[in-house]
């Protein structure tokens, strides 16, 4: 018996199977053509439209994302340099409460975490440098460090702001295509069930719907009962 592509397959493969099914059904009589067009036609048209949009958004978002990465790297270097300077000037003493407040765990307190939140973390660091300072470091030095961190925020924040909308739109379009692929698989299942109810055989149906056999566990030699590592199973809609 033939099998519909599994639910966990790559969305591109599911879309390809749906497209193949529609193409093959379209050259047959209405018993094949009409159900396929009804179940798959509109969804595939939406997928095609969204794919065009996704590619255009990738062209737009790609350079903007690269700019964010570049500015994030530059900001990280500033943060590491300023934190290391603080520790050097503060004498790198263990259990220094002021350094623990200014940079808990070192520069990672400001460099780690979501990139779009880093400008805020940097602003907080700059604020702490001016507010808390360090008794073994001249205030003029911590103020200057604060100004350098604040200056580094500007290009990073600008890059994040420029990329925010197209990146969010691209993510939404991508999720929508994935949702439509799942819907297409359900429609393939519905088509198969409908054609079986109409009296068509498994062989006839899978001349139209691609047969996608799931991986099978090999028989164990000697009947040892040992499961083969990495083998897969699961329910299949037939």
BELGIUR-V507284 format. One record per helix or strand. SS is the DSSP state (@ for helix, = for strand). FROM is the first residue (numbers start at 1). TO is the last residue. Records with the same first field share a line. If there is no record, write none. Layout:
SS: FROM-TO + FROM-TO
This chain:
@: 11-26 + 30-89 + 97-102 + 108-111 + 115-131 + 139-197 + 202-205 + 221-223
=: 134-134 + 137-137
